[in-house]
Amino acid sequence: MTALTLSELCAIIGEALDESLAPSYWVKAEVSSLSLKGGHMYMELVDGKTAKMRATCWSGTQELLMAYFESETGQSLQAGMKILAEVEPQWHAVYGLSLSIVNIDPSFTVGDIARQRQQTIAQLQADGLLDAQQLLPLPTLIRRIAVISSPSAAGYGDFVHQLEGSPYRFETQLFGATMQGEGAAKSIIAALEEIGNHPAEYEAVVIIRGGGATTDLSCFDDYTLCAVCAQFELPVLSGIGHTRDVSVLDLVAHEALKTPTAVAEWLIHRMDEQRERLESLMLRLQRTAERQVLIKKHRIELLEQRLAACNPERIYRMGYSLLTKNGRPVRSVRDIQKGDVVTLHLADGSREATVNE
């Protein structure tokens, strides 16, 4: 039996693969892991639990493909995404069989993302959560705000600056979280749970993310995150800083604005409206009070006229008089007897008299 060296066997395998395989294949797979090093993108592609292979997108190709992928999908390539890629099988005596990615069809990923998004929306609808936030009443004045954002995000700075420039005093507390990429959904949920430990300290929750280059937004379509927001006991306002699409989080939020600055403007405008309503109410109260004073004054004048009409002095001047006995009016001839002393009241004074008959 002739023995081969391992290198010789690897060379035979390489030659056999070259002869039997096409130069490239289009493959559907899920990206289970991804890392970038030295300009090269290293991935692990899987097909459920039935297949797994290493794949590499070399630096020269990687930059062009990723720029094209982001421009078409609005997201960066990340673990968990399903892709349709053109790959070249490669055999290496040390590293074994792997794939070299030379092209990606972003329309396949867009379709898969859209399908997943629709599934999330349908599940939220079936669970009665899609409109749950709308059942929460908004506080008349929203001043104490819990903010979930990356502390270093420009959008967070814009949000705070906009509020500070208003004539109102807002109180904000930042709950830092990762706002993009893998682990973002769990990070935002953790921030919500922290706020939920003392909800009475806040009147609303604001979830904001700055703009800038197009980056991953898929975390805002995560079912668990959206379900937590939908069931949160405080109103949730979103300002994720995107203009391309509406995220599922936007759909479940009580109020969805495009940018962090737009959220701040909404809060300020609401304060303006409440101030105008208060001023209008005060004006109505003032007018009502003035009308009540006029009505009361008119009634008093009428009573004074009636009292004046019943004044005894007026009756005396008309030729009438009042007869009293022991300080009490005499209303009948039966009330006086012969010899009684009575008083006769006239317009210009009174006189006592004795009853003779």
C-alpha positions as CSV (number, residue, x, y, z in Angstrom):
1,M,0.0,0.0,0.0
2,T,1.4,3.4,-1.0
3,A,1.1,6.0,1.7
4,L,0.5,9.7,0.9
5,T,1.6,12.6,2.9
6,L,-1.2,14.8,4.3
7,S,-0.1,17.6,2.0
8,E,-0.4,15.2,-1.0
9,L,-3.9,14.2,0.0
10,C,-4.9,17.9,0.4
11,A,-3.5,18.6,-3.1
12,I,-5.6,15.7,-4.5
13,I,-8.7,17.0,-2.8
14,G,-8.0,20.5,-4.1
15,E,-7.6,19.2,-7.7
16,A,-10.8,17.1,-7.4
17,L,-12.8,20.1,-6.2
18,D,-11.4,22.3,-8.9
19,E,-12.4,19.8,-11.6
20,S,-15.8,19.0,-10.2
21,L,-17.1,22.3,-8.9
22,A,-18.2,25.4,-10.9
23,P,-16.3,28.6,-10.4
24,S,-19.1,30.1,-8.3
25,Y,-22.6,29.4,-6.9
26,W,-25.5,31.5,-5.6
27,V,-26.3,30.4,-2.1
28,K,-29.1,31.2,0.4
29,A,-27.9,31.2,4.0
30,E,-28.1,32.9,7.3
31,V,-25.2,34.9,8.8
32,S,-24.7,33.4,12.2
33,S,-21.6,35.4,13.1
34,L,-19.7,38.2,11.6
35,S,-16.4,40.1,12.3
36,L,-14.3,42.7,10.5
37,K,-10.5,42.5,10.7
38,G,-7.9,44.2,8.5
39,G,-10.6,45.2,6.0
40,H,-11.7,41.6,5.5
41,M,-15.1,40.4,6.7
42,Y,-15.2,37.0,8.2
43,M,-18.5,35.2,8.5
44,E,-20.1,31.9,9.4
45,L,-23.0,30.9,7.2
46,V,-25.6,28.4,8.4
47,D,-28.6,26.6,7.0
48,G,-30.6,25.9,10.1
49,K,-28.8,23.1,11.9
50,T,-28.1,21.1,8.8
51,A,-25.1,23.0,7.4
52,K,-22.4,25.4,8.4
53,M,-19.4,26.9,6.6
54,R,-16.9,29.7,7.0
55,A,-17.0,32.5,4.5
56,T,-14.8,35.5,3.8
57,C,-15.4,38.7,1.9
58,W,-12.0,40.1,1.1
59,S,-11.2,43.7,1.7
60,G,-11.3,45.0,-1.9
61,T,-14.7,43.3,-2.5
62,Q,-16.0,43.9,1.0
63,E,-16.0,47.7,0.9
64,L,-17.9,47.9,-2.4
65,L,-20.4,45.1,-1.5
66,M,-21.2,46.5,2.0
67,A,-21.7,50.1,0.7
68,Y,-24.0,48.7,-2.0
69,F,-25.8,46.5,0.5
70,E,-26.4,49.4,3.0
71,S,-27.6,51.7,0.2
72,E,-30.2,49.2,-1.0
73,T,-31.4,47.8,2.4
74,G,-30.9,50.8,4.6
75,Q,-29.1,48.5,7.1
76,S,-25.6,47.2,7.6
77,L,-25.0,43.4,7.3
78,Q,-25.2,41.7,10.6
79,A,-25.6,38.4,12.3
80,G,-29.1,36.9,12.0
81,M,-29.7,38.2,8.5
82,K,-30.5,35.9,5.6
83,I,-28.5,36.6,2.4
84,L,-28.3,35.5,-1.1
85,A,-24.6,35.5,-2.0
86,E,-22.5,34.5,-4.9
87,V,-19.6,32.4,-3.4
88,E,-16.5,30.7,-4.7
89,P,-15.6,27.4,-3.0
90,Q,-12.0,27.4,-1.8
91,W,-9.8,24.7,-0.5
92,H,-6.8,25.3,1.7
93,A,-4.5,22.6,3.1
94,V,-4.4,24.3,6.5
95,Y,-7.8,26.0,6.8
96,G,-9.9,23.4,4.9
97,L,-13.0,24.2,2.8
98,S,-14.4,27.7,2.9
99,L,-16.3,30.2,0.8
100,S,-15.2,33.4,-0.7
101,I,-18.1,35.9,-1.1
102,V,-17.9,37.8,-4.4
103,N,-21.4,39.2,-4.7
104,I,-24.6,39.7,-2.6
105,D,-28.2,40.3,-3.8
106,P,-29.6,42.8,-1.3
107,S,-33.2,42.4,-2.7
108,F,-33.3,39.0,-1.1
109,T,-32.4,40.4,2.3
110,V,-34.9,43.2,1.9
111,G,-37.6,40.7,1.2
112,D,-36.7,38.6,4.2
113,I,-36.5,41.7,6.5
114,A,-39.9,42.7,5.2
115,R,-41.4,39.3,5.8
116,Q,-40.0,39.2,9.4
117,R,-41.4,42.7,10.0
118,Q,-44.8,41.8,8.8
119,Q,-44.8,38.7,11.0
120,T,-43.9,40.8,14.0
121,I,-46.7,43.3,13.3
122,A,-49.2,40.4,12.8
123,Q,-48.1,38.8,16.1
124,L,-48.5,42.1,18.0
125,Q,-51.9,42.6,16.4
126,A,-52.9,39.0,17.4
127,D,-51.7,39.6,21.0
128,G,-53.7,42.9,21.2
129,L,-50.6,45.0,21.7
130,L,-50.3,47.0,18.5
131,D,-52.6,49.8,19.8
132,A,-52.1,49.2,23.6
133,Q,-50.1,52.4,24.1
134,Q,-53.0,54.5,22.6
135,L,-55.2,53.5,25.6
136,L,-52.8,55.4,28.0
137,P,-53.9,59.0,28.7
138,L,-51.2,61.6,28.1
139,P,-50.5,63.8,31.1
140,T,-51.7,67.3,30.8
141,L,-48.2,68.6,31.3
142,I,-45.2,66.4,30.3
143,R,-42.1,67.7,32.1
144,R,-40.4,64.8,33.9
145,I,-39.0,62.6,31.1
146,A,-37.0,59.3,31.1
147,V,-34.8,59.3,28.1
148,I,-33.4,56.1,26.6
149,S,-30.4,56.9,24.3
150,S,-26.7,56.4,23.8
151,P,-25.0,59.0,26.0
152,S,-22.6,59.9,23.3
153,A,-25.2,60.2,20.5
154,A,-25.5,63.6,18.8
155,G,-29.3,63.1,18.7
156,Y,-29.4,63.0,22.5
157,G,-27.5,66.3,22.7
158,D,-29.8,67.9,20.1
159,F,-32.9,66.7,22.1
160,V,-31.6,68.2,25.4
161,H,-30.4,71.4,23.8
162,Q,-33.9,71.9,22.2
163,L,-35.6,71.5,25.5
164,E,-33.2,73.8,27.4
165,G,-33.9,76.5,24.8
166,S,-37.6,76.5,25.5
167,P,-39.3,78.8,28.0
168,Y,-40.3,75.7,30.1
169,R,-38.5,73.7,32.7
170,F,-38.1,70.1,31.7
171,E,-36.5,67.5,33.9
172,T,-34.8,64.7,32.0
173,Q,-32.9,61.6,33.2
174,L,-30.8,59.6,30.8
175,F,-30.9,55.8,30.8
176,G,-28.0,54.8,28.6
177,A,-28.5,52.0,26.1
178,T,-27.0,50.5,22.9
179,M,-29.1,51.9,20.0
180,Q,-28.0,49.8,17.1
181,G,-26.6,46.4,16.2
182,E,-26.6,43.1,18.0
183,G,-27.7,43.4,21.6
184,A,-29.5,46.7,21.1
185,A,-33.0,45.4,21.7
186,K,-31.9,43.7,25.0
187,S,-30.1,46.9,26.1
188,I,-33.2,49.1,25.5
189,I,-35.4,46.5,27.3
190,A,-33.0,46.7,30.3
191,A,-33.4,50.5,30.4
192,L,-37.2,50.2,30.3
193,E,-37.1,47.7,33.2
194,E,-35.0,50.2,35.2
195,I,-37.5,52.9,34.5
196,G,-40.3,50.6,35.4
197,N,-38.9,50.2,38.9
198,H,-40.0,53.7,39.8
199,P,-42.5,54.9,37.2
200,A,-44.1,57.5,39.4
201,E,-41.0,59.7,38.9
202,Y,-41.7,60.2,35.2
203,E,-44.6,61.3,33.0
204,A,-43.3,59.8,29.8
205,V,-40.5,57.7,28.2
206,V,-38.6,59.0,25.2
207,I,-36.6,56.5,23.0
208,I,-34.3,58.5,20.7
209,R,-31.4,57.7,18.4
210,G,-29.4,60.1,16.4
211,G,-29.1,60.3,12.6
212,G,-25.9,60.2,10.6
213,A,-24.9,57.4,8.3
214,T,-27.4,54.7,7.5
215,T,-26.8,52.0,10.1
216,D,-28.7,49.0,11.6
217,L,-32.3,49.7,12.6
218,S,-33.5,46.1,12.8
219,C,-33.5,46.1,16.6
220,F,-36.5,48.4,16.5
221,D,-38.5,45.7,14.7
222,D,-37.7,43.2,17.5
223,Y,-40.9,41.6,18.8
224,T,-39.9,41.4,22.4
225,L,-38.8,45.0,22.5
226,C,-42.0,46.2,20.8
227,A,-44.1,44.1,23.1
228,V,-42.4,45.5,26.2
229,C,-43.0,49.1,24.9
230,A,-46.6,48.4,24.0
231,Q,-47.3,47.2,27.6
232,F,-45.3,49.8,29.4
233,E,-47.3,51.8,32.0
234,L,-46.0,55.2,30.8
235,P,-46.5,56.7,27.4
236,V,-43.6,56.0,25.0
237,L,-42.4,58.5,22.5
238,S,-40.1,57.5,19.7
239,G,-37.6,59.5,17.7
240,I,-35.3,57.0,16.1
241,G,-33.8,59.4,13.5
242,H,-34.7,57.7,10.3
243,T,-36.6,58.8,7.3
244,R,-36.6,55.8,5.1
245,D,-39.1,53.5,6.8
246,V,-41.3,53.4,9.9
247,S,-40.1,50.8,12.4
248,V,-42.4,48.5,14.3
249,L,-41.5,50.4,17.5
250,D,-42.9,53.5,15.9
251,L,-46.1,51.7,15.3
252,V,-46.6,50.7,18.9
253,A,-45.4,53.9,20.5
254,H,-47.9,56.4,21.8
255,E,-46.3,59.1,19.6
256,A,-43.8,58.5,16.8
257,L,-41.6,61.4,15.6
258,K,-38.9,61.2,13.0
259,T,-35.9,62.6,14.9
260,P,-34.9,63.4,18.5
261,T,-35.3,67.1,17.8
262,A,-38.8,66.5,16.5
263,V,-39.7,64.8,19.8
264,A,-38.4,67.8,21.7
265,E,-40.4,70.2,19.5
266,W,-43.5,68.1,20.1
267,L,-43.0,68.3,23.9
268,I,-42.6,72.1,23.7
269,H,-45.6,72.5,21.4
270,R,-47.7,70.5,23.8
271,M,-46.6,72.8,26.6
272,D,-47.5,75.8,24.4
273,E,-51.0,74.3,23.8
274,Q,-51.5,73.7,27.6
275,R,-50.4,77.2,28.4
276,E,-52.8,78.6,25.8
277,R,-55.6,76.4,27.2
278,L,-54.9,77.7,30.7
279,E,-54.9,81.3,29.6
280,S,-58.2,80.7,27.7
281,L,-59.7,79.0,30.8
282,M,-58.6,81.9,33.0
283,L,-60.1,84.4,30.6
284,R,-63.4,82.5,30.5
285,L,-63.4,82.3,34.3
286,Q,-62.8,86.1,34.5
287,R,-65.6,86.8,32.1
288,T,-67.9,84.4,33.9
289,A,-67.1,86.1,37.2
290,E,-67.7,89.6,35.7
291,R,-71.1,88.4,34.4
292,Q,-72.0,87.0,37.7
293,V,-71.1,90.3,39.4
294,L,-73.3,92.2,37.0
295,I,-76.2,89.8,37.5
296,K,-75.9,90.1,41.3
297,K,-75.6,93.8,41.1
298,H,-78.8,94.0,38.9
299,R,-80.6,91.8,41.4
300,I,-79.5,94.0,44.3
301,E,-80.8,97.1,42.4
302,L,-84.2,95.4,41.9
303,L,-84.4,94.5,45.6
304,E,-83.5,98.0,46.5
305,Q,-86.3,99.3,44.3
306,R,-88.7,96.9,45.9
307,L,-87.6,97.9,49.4
308,A,-87.9,101.5,48.5
309,A,-91.5,100.9,47.3
310,C,-92.3,99.3,50.6
311,N,-90.7,102.0,52.8
312,P,-93.2,103.2,55.4
313,E,-92.0,106.8,55.0
314,R,-93.1,106.7,51.4
315,I,-96.5,105.5,52.5
316,Y,-96.7,108.2,55.2
317,R,-96.0,110.9,52.6
318,M,-99.0,109.6,50.6
319,G,-101.2,110.5,53.6
320,Y,-101.3,107.2,55.4
321,S,-100.3,106.6,59.0
322,L,-99.4,103.7,61.3
323,L,-101.0,103.1,64.6
324,T,-99.1,101.1,67.2
325,K,-99.9,100.0,70.8
326,N,-97.0,99.0,73.0
327,G,-94.7,99.1,70.0
328,R,-96.8,96.7,68.0
329,P,-99.0,97.6,65.0
330,V,-102.7,97.8,65.6
331,R,-104.4,95.7,62.9
332,S,-108.0,95.6,64.2
333,V,-110.4,97.7,66.3
334,R,-110.6,94.7,68.6
335,D,-106.9,95.2,69.5
336,I,-107.7,98.5,71.4
337,Q,-109.9,99.3,74.3
338,K,-111.1,102.5,75.8
339,G,-108.3,104.1,77.8
340,D,-105.5,102.5,75.8
341,V,-102.5,104.7,74.9
342,V,-101.6,104.4,71.3
343,T,-99.0,106.0,69.0
344,L,-99.8,107.6,65.7
345,H,-96.9,107.5,63.2
346,L,-96.9,110.2,60.5
347,A,-94.5,111.3,57.8
348,D,-93.0,114.1,59.9
349,G,-93.1,112.4,63.4
350,S,-95.4,110.6,65.8
351,R,-98.0,111.5,68.5
352,E,-99.4,109.6,71.4
353,A,-103.2,109.5,71.9
354,T,-105.6,108.0,74.4
355,V,-108.6,106.1,73.2
356,N,-111.8,107.8,74.6
357,E,-114.4,105.8,72.7
